[in-house]
Amino acid sequence: MSSSPAITVRDLTVAYRESPVLWDIDWTVEQQDLVAIAGPNGAGKTTLLKAVMDLVDPVAGQVRVLGEPYRAVRDQVGYVPQRGSVDWDFPTNVLDVVLMGLYGKLGWFRQPGAEERATAREALAQVGIEDLADRQISELSGGQQQRTFLARALVQDAALYLMDEPFQGVDATTERTIIDLLRDLQADGKTLVVVHHDLQTLPEYFDSVLLLNVRRMASGPVEETFTDENLRRTYGGRVGFLHPPSEAS
């Protein structure tokens, strides 16, 4: 594996209809870090993930993943989108959704075989829903849907995982399953970047944070970066700091 940072962003500006969504962003994510991206609605959090994955064209700047352009290492990146962006009425079952995570290695024209199905079922077991493999995705609860997408990312065995609000709308049990999984992946040498909206749990769950509001307001280790001053700058004074990081539970 490359010794380069997991993500390097330099002078990145992205605009929609001439309105900047991200402005002059410099940001580095080191390998094997567990990083939160936090900021108010409209801060550009999802757009930043899309820029890393080369899904939006920047006005200026450069992104490198593991030292390379994204397209050169795309098979080393796993992605968990926002649950609300997915058509859950699409007629397919849980196992087939997880198998989609293997298409980057199989190619779209090679059918998954017994080995791939065993890998997918093992991923479902890791997230605690192996008994739902044949269930239609339209029948799943919010927490089960999120676990399905986590399993799809797991089968990719990626070096870098990008996750867009994986904790949103899930029950407490699923939330604990997710954070335990993130920690296990980190211990296995993976890098994880997670858009996260809950400031109460951020100091407990993450090692580093990027505070974003169109611009990079602050970034670095949670204990140094997640401060009252930085939060007020990021959220425009509309949020009070919930507790000092040293008191996070």
Secondary structure as the mmCIF struct_conf table of DSSP 4:
data_model
#
loop_
_struct_conf.conf_type_id
_struct_conf.id
_struct_conf.beg_label_comp_id
_struct_conf.beg_label_asym_id
_struct_conf.beg_label_seq_id
_struct_conf.end_label_comp_id
_struct_conf.end_label_asym_id
_struct_conf.end_label_seq_id
BEND BEND1 SER A 4 SER A 4
BEND BEND2 ALA A 6 ALA A 6
STRN STRN1 ILE A 7 TYR A 16
TURN_TY1_P TURN_TY1_P1 ARG A 17 GLU A 18
STRN STRN2 SER A 19 VAL A 29
TURN_TY1_P TURN_TY1_P2 GLN A 31 GLN A 32
STRN STRN3 LEU A 34 ALA A 38
TURN_TY1_P TURN_TY1_P3 ASN A 41 GLY A 42
BEND BEND3 ALA A 43 GLY A 44
HELX_RH_AL_P HELX_RH_AL_P1 LYS A 45 VAL A 52
TURN_TY1_P TURN_TY1_P4 MET A 53 ASP A 54
BEND BEND4 VAL A 56 VAL A 56
BEND BEND5 VAL A 59 VAL A 59
STRN STRN4 ALA A 60 VAL A 65
TURN_TY1_P TURN_TY1_P5 LEU A 66 GLY A 67
STRN STRN5 GLU A 68 GLU A 68
HELX_RH_AL_P HELX_RH_AL_P2 TYR A 70 VAL A 73
HELX_RH_3T_P HELX_RH_3T_P1 ARG A 74 GLN A 76
STRN STRN6 VAL A 77 VAL A 80
HELX_RH_3T_P HELX_RH_3T_P2 ARG A 83 SER A 85
BEND BEND6 VAL A 86 VAL A 86
TURN_TY1_P TURN_TY1_P6 TRP A 88 ASP A 89
BEND BEND7 PHE A 90 PRO A 91
STRN STRN7 ASN A 93 ASN A 93
HELX_RH_AL_P HELX_RH_AL_P3 VAL A 94 LEU A 99
HELX_RH_3T_P HELX_RH_3T_P3 MET A 100 LEU A 102
HELX_RH_AL_P HELX_RH_AL_P4 TYR A 103 LEU A 106
TURN_TY1_P TURN_TY1_P7 TRP A 108 PHE A 109
BEND BEND8 ARG A 110 ARG A 110
HELX_LH_PP_P HELX_LH_PP_P1 GLN A 111 PRO A 112
HELX_RH_AL_P HELX_RH_AL_P5 ALA A 114 GLN A 126
TURN_TY1_P TURN_TY1_P8 VAL A 127 GLY A 128
HELX_RH_3T_P HELX_RH_3T_P4 GLU A 130 LEU A 132
TURN_TY1_P TURN_TY1_P9 ALA A 133 ASP A 134
BEND BEND9 ARG A 135 ARG A 135
STRN STRN8 GLN A 136 GLN A 136
HELX_RH_3T_P HELX_RH_3T_P5 ILE A 137 GLU A 139
HELX_RH_AL_P HELX_RH_AL_P6 GLY A 142 LEU A 154
TURN_TY1_P TURN_TY1_P10 VAL A 155 GLN A 156
BEND BEND10 ALA A 159 ALA A 159
STRN STRN9 LEU A 160 ASP A 164
BEND BEND11 GLU A 165 GLU A 165
TURN_TY1_P TURN_TY1_P11 PRO A 166 GLY A 169
HELX_RH_AL_P HELX_RH_AL_P7 ALA A 172 ALA A 187
TURN_TY1_P TURN_TY1_P12 ASP A 188 GLY A 189
STRN STRN10 THR A 191 VAL A 195
TURN_TY1_P TURN_TY1_P13 LEU A 199 THR A 201
HELX_RH_AL_P HELX_RH_AL_P8 LEU A 202 TYR A 205
BEND BEND12 ASP A 207 ASP A 207
STRN STRN11 SER A 208 LEU A 212
BEND BEND13 ASN A 213 ARG A 215
STRN STRN12 ARG A 216 PRO A 221
HELX_RH_AL_P HELX_RH_AL_P9 VAL A 222 THR A 225
BEND BEND14 PHE A 226 PHE A 226
HELX_RH_AL_P HELX_RH_AL_P10 ASP A 228 TYR A 235
TURN_TY1_P TURN_TY1_P14 GLY A 236 GLY A 237
BEND BEND15 VAL A 239 VAL A 239
BEND BEND16 HIS A 243 HIS A 243
HELX_RH_3T_P HELX_RH_3T_P6 PRO A 245 GLU A 247
#
